[in-house]
């Protein structure tokens, strides 16, 4: 597994994912807010399984 998420992309994924999860935990969002786990994990791991299918790599 080659890392393909870098820099700003990684930071944005972590921030947006954490915001969605926290908003769901505090009741500001309904159950669909748990989708924030996906960008949170891909940001923390540094790999997005969709990127190779689309031919994208933001890691320099």
mmJSON file of the N, C-alpha and C atoms, coordinates in Angstrom:
{"data_MODEL":{"atom_site":{
"group_PDB":["ATOM","ATOM","ATOM","ATOM","ATOM","ATOM","ATOM","ATOM","ATOM","ATOM","ATOM","ATOM","ATOM","ATOM","ATOM","ATOM","ATOM","ATOM","ATOM","ATOM","ATOM","ATOM","ATOM","ATOM","ATOM","ATOM","ATOM","ATOM","ATOM","ATOM","ATOM","ATOM","ATOM","ATOM","ATOM","ATOM","ATOM","ATOM","ATOM","ATOM","ATOM","ATOM","ATOM","ATOM","ATOM","ATOM","ATOM","ATOM","ATOM","ATOM","ATOM","ATOM","ATOM","ATOM","ATOM","ATOM","ATOM","ATOM","ATOM","ATOM","ATOM","ATOM","ATOM","ATOM","ATOM","ATOM","ATOM","ATOM","ATOM","ATOM","ATOM","ATOM","ATOM","ATOM","ATOM","ATOM","ATOM","ATOM","ATOM","ATOM","ATOM","ATOM","ATOM","ATOM","ATOM","ATOM","ATOM","ATOM","ATOM","ATOM","ATOM","ATOM","ATOM","ATOM","ATOM","ATOM","ATOM","ATOM","ATOM","ATOM","ATOM","ATOM","ATOM","ATOM","ATOM","ATOM","ATOM","ATOM","ATOM","ATOM","ATOM","ATOM","ATOM","ATOM","ATOM","ATOM","ATOM","ATOM","ATOM","ATOM","ATOM","ATOM","ATOM","ATOM","ATOM","ATOM","ATOM","ATOM","ATOM","ATOM","ATOM","ATOM","ATOM","ATOM","ATOM","ATOM","ATOM","ATOM","ATOM","ATOM","ATOM","ATOM","ATOM","ATOM","ATOM","ATOM","ATOM","ATOM","ATOM","ATOM","ATOM","ATOM","ATOM","ATOM","ATOM","ATOM","ATOM","ATOM","ATOM","ATOM","ATOM","ATOM","ATOM","ATOM","ATOM","ATOM","ATOM","ATOM","ATOM","ATOM","ATOM","ATOM","ATOM","ATOM","ATOM","ATOM","ATOM","ATOM","ATOM","ATOM"],
"id":[1,2,3,4,5,6,7,8,9,10,11,12,13,14,15,16,17,18,19,20,21,22,23,24,25,26,27,28,29,30,31,32,33,34,35,36,37,38,39,40,41,42,43,44,45,46,47,48,49,50,51,52,53,54,55,56,57,58,59,60,61,62,63,64,65,66,67,68,69,70,71,72,73,74,75,76,77,78,79,80,81,82,83,84,85,86,87,88,89,90,91,92,93,94,95,96,97,98,99,100,101,102,103,104,105,106,107,108,109,110,111,112,113,114,115,116,117,118,119,120,121,122,123,124,125,126,127,128,129,130,131,132,133,134,135,136,137,138,139,140,141,142,143,144,145,146,147,148,149,150,151,152,153,154,155,156,157,158,159,160,161,162,163,164,165,166,167,168,169,170,171,172,173,174,175,176,177,178,179,180],
"type_symbol":["N","C","C","N","C","C","N","C","C","N","C","C","N","C","C","N","C","C","N","C","C","N","C","C","N","C","C","N","C","C","N","C","C","N","C","C","N","C","C","N","C","C","N","C","C","N","C","C","N","C","C","N","C","C","N","C","C","N","C","C","N","C","C","N","C","C","N","C","C","N","C","C","N","C","C","N","C","C","N","C","C","N","C","C","N","C","C","N","C","C","N","C","C","N","C","C","N","C","C","N","C","C","N","C","C","N","C","C","N","C","C","N","C","C","N","C","C","N","C","C","N","C","C","N","C","C","N","C","C","N","C","C","N","C","C","N","C","C","N","C","C","N","C","C","N","C","C","N","C","C","N","C","C","N","C","C","N","C","C","N","C","C","N","C","C","N","C","C","N","C","C","N","C","C","N","C","C","N","C","C"],
"label_atom_id":["N","CA","C","N","CA","C","N","CA","C","N","CA","C","N","CA","C","N","CA","C","N","CA","C","N","CA","C","N","CA","C","N","CA","C","N","CA","C","N","CA","C","N","CA","C","N","CA","C","N","CA","C","N","CA","C","N","CA","C","N","CA","C","N","CA","C","N","CA","C","N","CA","C","N","CA","C","N","CA","C","N","CA","C","N","CA","C","N","CA","C","N","CA","C","N","CA","C","N","CA","C","N","CA","C","N","CA","C","N","CA","C","N","CA","C","N","CA","C","N","CA","C","N","CA","C","N","CA","C","N","CA","C","N","CA","C","N","CA","C","N","CA","C","N","CA","C","N","CA","C","N","CA","C","N","CA","C","N","CA","C","N","CA","C","N","CA","C","N","CA","C","N","CA","C","N","CA","C","N","CA","C","N","CA","C","N","CA","C","N","CA","C","N","CA","C","N","CA","C","N","CA","C","N","CA","C","N","CA","C"],
"label_alt_id":[null,null,null,null,null,null,null,null,null,null,null,null,null,null,null,null,null,null,null,null,null,null,null,null,null,null,null,null,null,null,null,null,null,null,null,null,null,null,null,null,null,null,null,null,null,null,null,null,null,null,null,null,null,null,null,null,null,null,null,null,null,null,null,null,null,null,null,null,null,null,null,null,null,null,null,null,null,null,null,null,null,null,null,null,null,null,null,null,null,null,null,null,null,null,null,null,null,null,null,null,null,null,null,null,null,null,null,null,null,null,null,null,null,null,null,null,null,null,null,null,null,null,null,null,null,null,null,null,null,null,null,null,null,null,null,null,null,null,null,null,null,null,null,null,null,null,null,null,null,null,null,null,null,null,null,null,null,null,null,null,null,null,null,null,null,null,null,null,null,null,null,null,null,null,null,null,null,null,null,null],
"label_comp_id":["UNK","UNK","UNK","UNK","UNK","UNK","UNK","UNK","UNK","UNK","UNK","UNK","UNK","UNK","UNK","UNK","UNK","UNK","UNK","UNK","UNK","UNK","UNK","UNK","UNK","UNK","UNK","UNK","UNK","UNK","UNK","UNK","UNK","UNK","UNK","UNK","UNK","UNK","UNK","UNK","UNK","UNK","UNK","UNK","UNK","UNK","UNK","UNK","UNK","UNK","UNK","UNK","UNK","UNK","UNK","UNK","UNK","UNK","UNK","UNK","UNK","UNK","UNK","UNK","UNK","UNK","UNK","UNK","UNK","UNK","UNK","UNK","UNK","UNK","UNK","UNK","UNK","UNK","UNK","UNK","UNK","UNK","UNK","UNK","UNK","UNK","UNK","UNK","UNK","UNK","UNK","UNK","UNK","UNK","UNK","UNK","UNK","UNK","UNK","UNK","UNK","UNK","UNK","UNK","UNK","UNK","UNK","UNK","UNK","UNK","UNK","UNK","UNK","UNK","UNK","UNK","UNK","UNK","UNK","UNK","UNK","UNK","UNK","UNK","UNK","UNK","UNK","UNK","UNK","UNK","UNK","UNK","UNK","UNK","UNK","UNK","UNK","UNK","UNK","UNK","UNK","UNK","UNK","UNK","UNK","UNK","UNK","UNK","UNK","UNK","UNK","UNK","UNK","UNK","UNK","UNK","UNK","UNK","UNK","UNK","UNK","UNK","UNK","UNK","UNK","UNK","UNK","UNK","UNK","UNK","UNK","UNK","UNK","UNK","UNK","UNK","UNK","UNK","UNK","UNK"],
"label_asym_id":["A","A","A","A","A","A","A","A","A","A","A","A","A","A","A","A","A","A","A","A","A","A","A","A","A","A","A","A","A","A","A","A","A","A","A","A","A","A","A","A","A","A","A","A","A","A","A","A","A","A","A","A","A","A","A","A","A","A","A","A","A","A","A","A","A","A","A","A","A","A","A","A","A","A","A","A","A","A","A","A","A","A","A","A","A","A","A","A","A","A","A","A","A","A","A","A","A","A","A","A","A","A","A","A","A","A","A","A","A","A","A","A","A","A","A","A","A","A","A","A","A","A","A","A","A","A","A","A","A","A","A","A","A","A","A","A","A","A","A","A","A","A","A","A","A","A","A","A","A","A","A","A","A","A","A","A","A","A","A","A","A","A","A","A","A","A","A","A","A","A","A","A","A","A","A","A","A","A","A","A"],
"label_entity_id":["1","1","1","1","1","1","1","1","1","1","1","1","1","1","1","1","1","1","1","1","1","1","1","1","1","1","1","1","1","1","1","1","1","1","1","1","1","1","1","1","1","1","1","1","1","1","1","1","1","1","1","1","1","1","1","1","1","1","1","1","1","1","1","1","1","1","1","1","1","1","1","1","1","1","1","1","1","1","1","1","1","1","1","1","1","1","1","1","1","1","1","1","1","1","1","1","1","1","1","1","1","1","1","1","1","1","1","1","1","1","1","1","1","1","1","1","1","1","1","1","1","1","1","1","1","1","1","1","1","1","1","1","1","1","1","1","1","1","1","1","1","1","1","1","1","1","1","1","1","1","1","1","1","1","1","1","1","1","1","1","1","1","1","1","1","1","1","1","1","1","1","1","1","1","1","1","1","1","1","1"],
"label_seq_id":[1,1,1,2,2,2,3,3,3,4,4,4,5,5,5,6,6,6,7,7,7,8,8,8,9,9,9,10,10,10,11,11,11,12,12,12,13,13,13,14,14,14,15,15,15,16,16,16,17,17,17,18,18,18,19,19,19,20,20,20,21,21,21,22,22,22,23,23,23,24,24,24,25,25,25,26,26,26,27,27,27,28,28,28,29,29,29,30,30,30,31,31,31,32,32,32,33,33,33,34,34,34,35,35,35,36,36,36,37,37,37,38,38,38,39,39,39,40,40,40,41,41,41,42,42,42,43,43,43,44,44,44,45,45,45,46,46,46,47,47,47,48,48,48,49,49,49,50,50,50,51,51,51,52,52,52,53,53,53,54,54,54,55,55,55,56,56,56,57,57,57,58,58,58,59,59,59,60,60,60],
"pdbx_PDB_ins_code":[null,null,null,null,null,null,null,null,null,null,null,null,null,null,null,null,null,null,null,null,null,null,null,null,null,null,null,null,null,null,null,null,null,null,null,null,null,null,null,null,null,null,null,null,null,null,null,null,null,null,null,null,null,null,null,null,null,null,null,null,null,null,null,null,null,null,null,null,null,null,null,null,null,null,null,null,null,null,null,null,null,null,null,null,null,null,null,null,null,null,null,null,null,null,null,null,null,null,null,null,null,null,null,null,null,null,null,null,null,null,null,null,null,null,null,null,null,null,null,null,null,null,null,null,null,null,null,null,null,null,null,null,null,null,null,null,null,null,null,null,null,null,null,null,null,null,null,null,null,null,null,null,null,null,null,null,null,null,null,null,null,null,null,null,null,null,null,null,null,null,null,null,null,null,null,null,null,null,null,null],
"Cartn_x":[0.851,0.0,0.895,0.873,1.659,0.83,1.413,0.697,0.365,-0.861,-1.269,-2.018,-2.077,-2.743,-1.685,-1.507,-0.469,-0.892,-0.099,-0.207,-1.57,-2.012,-3.27,-4.446,-4.415,-5.48,-5.636,-4.541,-4.561,-5.124,-4.686,-5.161,-6.657,-7.116,-8.549,-9.392,-8.911,-9.649,-9.79,-8.708,-8.738,-9.682,-9.593,-10.423,-11.909,-12.223,-13.617,-14.182,-13.4,-13.856,-14.115,-13.186,-13.353,-14.557,-14.751,-15.891,-17.221,-17.309,-18.541,-18.816,-17.782,-17.953,-18.335,-17.647,-17.956,-19.36,-19.739,-21.082,-22.145,-21.871,-22.806,-22.86,-21.702,-21.663,-22.447,-22.383,-23.059,-24.498,-24.976,-26.368,-26.689,-25.691,-25.951,-26.256,-25.83,-26.098,-26.781,-27.586,-28.201,-27.171,-27.623,-26.772,-25.818,-26.178,-25.32,-23.986,-23.887,-22.641,-21.489,-21.82,-20.759,-19.934,-20.378,-19.603,-18.26,-18.166,-16.92,-15.776,-16.081,-15.029,-14.167,-14.767,-14.022,-12.926,-13.244,-12.152,-11.175,-11.668,-10.783,-9.744,-10.174,-9.238,-8.305,-8.823,-7.95,-6.928,-7.3,-6.347,-5.283,-5.688,-4.729,-3.781,-4.301,-3.488,-2.648,-3.18,-2.451,-2.703,-3.721,-4.045,-5.545,-5.906,-7.308,-7.482,-8.292,-8.451,-9.113,-9.797,-10.446,-9.451,-8.415,-7.456,-6.788,-6.305,-5.693,-6.676,-7.935,-8.939,-9.14,-8.987,-9.171,-7.856,-6.736,-5.434,-4.961,-5.331,-4.978,-3.947,-3.017,-2.072,-1.707,-1.998,-1.686,-0.39,0.231,1.496,2.626,3.524,4.632,5.824],
"Cartn_y":[-1.174,0.0,1.235,1.952,3.166,4.371,5.218,6.412,7.314,7.83,8.681,9.939,10.189,11.388,12.209,13.446,14.24,15.662,16.296,17.711,18.218,19.226,19.906,18.929,18.029,17.027,16.221,15.814,15.012,15.803,17.031,17.893,18.149,18.45,18.703,17.474,16.304,15.075,14.851,15.065,14.859,15.852,17.117,18.158,17.944,17.693,17.502,16.219,15.15,13.89,13.998,14.625,14.792,15.68,16.73,17.623,16.885,16.062,15.303,14.315,13.605,12.621,13.309,14.397,15.112,15.727,16.277,16.849,15.764,14.571,13.465,13.021,12.956,12.56,13.522,14.814,15.823,16.091,15.33,15.432,16.507,17.168,18.22,17.656,16.435,15.773,14.44,14.01,12.678,11.575,10.372,9.193,9.247,9.931,9.977,10.676,11.4,12.083,11.138,9.869,8.88,8.62,9.095,8.956,9.686,10.578,11.293,10.38,9.148,8.189,7.897,7.901,7.587,8.624,9.915,10.867,10.938,10.75,10.767,9.654,8.452,7.326,7.449,7.872,8.007,9.121,10.152,11.212,10.75,9.975,9.476,8.441,7.571,6.513,7.048,8.022,8.581,7.841,7.003,6.236,6.289,6.604,6.613,5.559,4.525,3.467,3.923,5.039,5.543,6.252,6.837,7.591,6.765,5.554,4.791,4.494,4.281,4.02,5.238,6.428,7.675,8.226,7.592,8.047,9.313,9.494,10.69,10.354,11.262,11.146,12.555,12.91,14.255,14.271,13.117,13.028,13.363,14.216,14.607,13.738],
"Cartn_z":[0.0,0.0,0.0,-1.092,-1.248,-0.803,0.019,0.492,-0.695,-0.732,-1.841,-1.403,-0.113,0.406,1.133,0.715,1.348,1.66,2.48,2.796,3.199,2.46,2.747,2.675,1.711,1.558,2.842,3.415,4.634,5.817,5.961,7.059,6.934,5.719,5.501,5.808,5.416,5.7,7.2,7.934,9.385,10.055,9.676,10.288,9.964,8.7,8.303,8.909,8.878,9.452,10.943,11.662,13.105,13.418,12.627,12.842,12.659,11.627,11.396,12.526,12.947,14.024,15.33,15.662,16.905,16.875,15.729,15.616,15.793,15.309,15.479,16.931,17.571,18.978,19.87,19.549,20.36,19.915,18.931,18.524,17.517,16.968,15.994,14.607,14.348,13.071,13.326,12.37,12.514,12.243,12.156,12.042,10.846,9.77,8.593,8.871,9.968,10.316,10.6,10.877,11.111,9.866,8.7,7.474,7.613,8.594,8.86,9.256,9.62,9.953,8.727,7.548,6.323,6.045,5.944,5.707,6.882,8.094,9.26,9.158,8.873,8.77,7.575,6.421,5.254,5.463,6.204,6.521,7.498,8.502,9.487,8.883,8.031,7.422,6.268,5.539,4.402,3.096,3.083,1.876,1.616,0.389,-0.03,-1.122,-0.88,-1.875,-3.178,-3.166,-4.371,-5.304,-4.749,-5.55,-6.659,-6.407,-7.504,-8.639,-8.309,-9.347,-10.239,-9.643,-10.391,-10.945,-10.588,-11.051,-10.367,-9.111,-8.356,-7.285,-7.071,-5.962,-5.531,-4.278,-3.8,-2.974,-2.827,-2.08,-3.055,-2.621,-3.499,-3.29],
"occupancy":[1.0,1.0,1.0,1.0,1.0,1.0,1.0,1.0,1.0,1.0,1.0,1.0,1.0,1.0,1.0,1.0,1.0,1.0,1.0,1.0,1.0,1.0,1.0,1.0,1.0,1.0,1.0,1.0,1.0,1.0,1.0,1.0,1.0,1.0,1.0,1.0,1.0,1.0,1.0,1.0,1.0,1.0,1.0,1.0,1.0,1.0,1.0,1.0,1.0,1.0,1.0,1.0,1.0,1.0,1.0,1.0,1.0,1.0,1.0,1.0,1.0,1.0,1.0,1.0,1.0,1.0,1.0,1.0,1.0,1.0,1.0,1.0,1.0,1.0,1.0,1.0,1.0,1.0,1.0,1.0,1.0,1.0,1.0,1.0,1.0,1.0,1.0,1.0,1.0,1.0,1.0,1.0,1.0,1.0,1.0,1.0,1.0,1.0,1.0,1.0,1.0,1.0,1.0,1.0,1.0,1.0,1.0,1.0,1.0,1.0,1.0,1.0,1.0,1.0,1.0,1.0,1.0,1.0,1.0,1.0,1.0,1.0,1.0,1.0,1.0,1.0,1.0,1.0,1.0,1.0,1.0,1.0,1.0,1.0,1.0,1.0,1.0,1.0,1.0,1.0,1.0,1.0,1.0,1.0,1.0,1.0,1.0,1.0,1.0,1.0,1.0,1.0,1.0,1.0,1.0,1.0,1.0,1.0,1.0,1.0,1.0,1.0,1.0,1.0,1.0,1.0,1.0,1.0,1.0,1.0,1.0,1.0,1.0,1.0,1.0,1.0,1.0,1.0,1.0,1.0],
"B_iso_or_equiv":[0.0,0.0,0.0,0.0,0.0,0.0,0.0,0.0,0.0,0.0,0.0,0.0,0.0,0.0,0.0,0.0,0.0,0.0,0.0,0.0,0.0,0.0,0.0,0.0,0.0,0.0,0.0,0.0,0.0,0.0,0.0,0.0,0.0,0.0,0.0,0.0,0.0,0.0,0.0,0.0,0.0,0.0,0.0,0.0,0.0,0.0,0.0,0.0,0.0,0.0,0.0,0.0,0.0,0.0,0.0,0.0,0.0,0.0,0.0,0.0,0.0,0.0,0.0,0.0,0.0,0.0,0.0,0.0,0.0,0.0,0.0,0.0,0.0,0.0,0.0,0.0,0.0,0.0,0.0,0.0,0.0,0.0,0.0,0.0,0.0,0.0,0.0,0.0,0.0,0.0,0.0,0.0,0.0,0.0,0.0,0.0,0.0,0.0,0.0,0.0,0.0,0.0,0.0,0.0,0.0,0.0,0.0,0.0,0.0,0.0,0.0,0.0,0.0,0.0,0.0,0.0,0.0,0.0,0.0,0.0,0.0,0.0,0.0,0.0,0.0,0.0,0.0,0.0,0.0,0.0,0.0,0.0,0.0,0.0,0.0,0.0,0.0,0.0,0.0,0.0,0.0,0.0,0.0,0.0,0.0,0.0,0.0,0.0,0.0,0.0,0.0,0.0,0.0,0.0,0.0,0.0,0.0,0.0,0.0,0.0,0.0,0.0,0.0,0.0,0.0,0.0,0.0,0.0,0.0,0.0,0.0,0.0,0.0,0.0,0.0,0.0,0.0,0.0,0.0,0.0],
"pdbx_formal_charge":[null,null,null,null,null,null,null,null,null,null,null,null,null,null,null,null,null,null,null,null,null,null,null,null,null,null,null,null,null,null,null,null,null,null,null,null,null,null,null,null,null,null,null,null,null,null,null,null,null,null,null,null,null,null,null,null,null,null,null,null,null,null,null,null,null,null,null,null,null,null,null,null,null,null,null,null,null,null,null,null,null,null,null,null,null,null,null,null,null,null,null,null,null,null,null,null,null,null,null,null,null,null,null,null,null,null,null,null,null,null,null,null,null,null,null,null,null,null,null,null,null,null,null,null,null,null,null,null,null,null,null,null,null,null,null,null,null,null,null,null,null,null,null,null,null,null,null,null,null,null,null,null,null,null,null,null,null,null,null,null,null,null,null,null,null,null,null,null,null,null,null,null,null,null,null,null,null,null,null,null],
"auth_seq_id":[1,1,1,2,2,2,3,3,3,4,4,4,5,5,5,6,6,6,7,7,7,8,8,8,9,9,9,10,10,10,11,11,11,12,12,12,13,13,13,14,14,14,15,15,15,16,16,16,17,17,17,18,18,18,19,19,19,20,20,20,21,21,21,22,22,22,23,23,23,24,24,24,25,25,25,26,26,26,27,27,27,28,28,28,29,29,29,30,30,30,31,31,31,32,32,32,33,33,33,34,34,34,35,35,35,36,36,36,37,37,37,38,38,38,39,39,39,40,40,40,41,41,41,42,42,42,43,43,43,44,44,44,45,45,45,46,46,46,47,47,47,48,48,48,49,49,49,50,50,50,51,51,51,52,52,52,53,53,53,54,54,54,55,55,55,56,56,56,57,57,57,58,58,58,59,59,59,60,60,60],
"auth_comp_id":["UNK","UNK","UNK","UNK","UNK","UNK","UNK","UNK","UNK","UNK","UNK","UNK","UNK","UNK","UNK","UNK","UNK","UNK","UNK","UNK","UNK","UNK","UNK","UNK","UNK","UNK","UNK","UNK","UNK","UNK","UNK","UNK","UNK","UNK","UNK","UNK","UNK","UNK","UNK","UNK","UNK","UNK","UNK","UNK","UNK","UNK","UNK","UNK","UNK","UNK","UNK","UNK","UNK","UNK","UNK","UNK","UNK","UNK","UNK","UNK","UNK","UNK","UNK","UNK","UNK","UNK","UNK","UNK","UNK","UNK","UNK","UNK","UNK","UNK","UNK","UNK","UNK","UNK","UNK","UNK","UNK","UNK","UNK","UNK","UNK","UNK","UNK","UNK","UNK","UNK","UNK","UNK","UNK","UNK","UNK","UNK","UNK","UNK","UNK","UNK","UNK","UNK","UNK","UNK","UNK","UNK","UNK","UNK","UNK","UNK","UNK","UNK","UNK","UNK","UNK","UNK","UNK","UNK","UNK","UNK","UNK","UNK","UNK","UNK","UNK","UNK","UNK","UNK","UNK","UNK","UNK","UNK","UNK","UNK","UNK","UNK","UNK","UNK","UNK","UNK","UNK","UNK","UNK","UNK","UNK","UNK","UNK","UNK","UNK","UNK","UNK","UNK","UNK","UNK","UNK","UNK","UNK","UNK","UNK","UNK","UNK","UNK","UNK","UNK","UNK","UNK","UNK","UNK","UNK","UNK","UNK","UNK","UNK","UNK","UNK","UNK","UNK","UNK","UNK","UNK"],
"auth_asym_id":["A","A","A","A","A","A","A","A","A","A","A","A","A","A","A","A","A","A","A","A","A","A","A","A","A","A","A","A","A","A","A","A","A","A","A","A","A","A","A","A","A","A","A","A","A","A","A","A","A","A","A","A","A","A","A","A","A","A","A","A","A","A","A","A","A","A","A","A","A","A","A","A","A","A","A","A","A","A","A","A","A","A","A","A","A","A","A","A","A","A","A","A","A","A","A","A","A","A","A","A","A","A","A","A","A","A","A","A","A","A","A","A","A","A","A","A","A","A","A","A","A","A","A","A","A","A","A","A","A","A","A","A","A","A","A","A","A","A","A","A","A","A","A","A","A","A","A","A","A","A","A","A","A","A","A","A","A","A","A","A","A","A","A","A","A","A","A","A","A","A","A","A","A","A","A","A","A","A","A","A"],
"auth_atom_id":["N","CA","C","N","CA","C","N","CA","C","N","CA","C","N","CA","C","N","CA","C","N","CA","C","N","CA","C","N","CA","C","N","CA","C","N","CA","C","N","CA","C","N","CA","C","N","CA","C","N","CA","C","N","CA","C","N","CA","C","N","CA","C","N","CA","C","N","CA","C","N","CA","C","N","CA","C","N","CA","C","N","CA","C","N","CA","C","N","CA","C","N","CA","C","N","CA","C","N","CA","C","N","CA","C","N","CA","C","N","CA","C","N","CA","C","N","CA","C","N","CA","C","N","CA","C","N","CA","C","N","CA","C","N","CA","C","N","CA","C","N","CA","C","N","CA","C","N","CA","C","N","CA","C","N","CA","C","N","CA","C","N","CA","C","N","CA","C","N","CA","C","N","CA","C","N","CA","C","N","CA","C","N","CA","C","N","CA","C","N","CA","C","N","CA","C","N","CA","C","N","CA","C","N","CA","C","N","CA","C"],
"pdbx_PDB_model_num":[1,1,1,1,1,1,1,1,1,1,1,1,1,1,1,1,1,1,1,1,1,1,1,1,1,1,1,1,1,1,1,1,1,1,1,1,1,1,1,1,1,1,1,1,1,1,1,1,1,1,1,1,1,1,1,1,1,1,1,1,1,1,1,1,1,1,1,1,1,1,1,1,1,1,1,1,1,1,1,1,1,1,1,1,1,1,1,1,1,1,1,1,1,1,1,1,1,1,1,1,1,1,1,1,1,1,1,1,1,1,1,1,1,1,1,1,1,1,1,1,1,1,1,1,1,1,1,1,1,1,1,1,1,1,1,1,1,1,1,1,1,1,1,1,1,1,1,1,1,1,1,1,1,1,1,1,1,1,1,1,1,1,1,1,1,1,1,1,1,1,1,1,1,1,1,1,1,1,1,1]
}}}
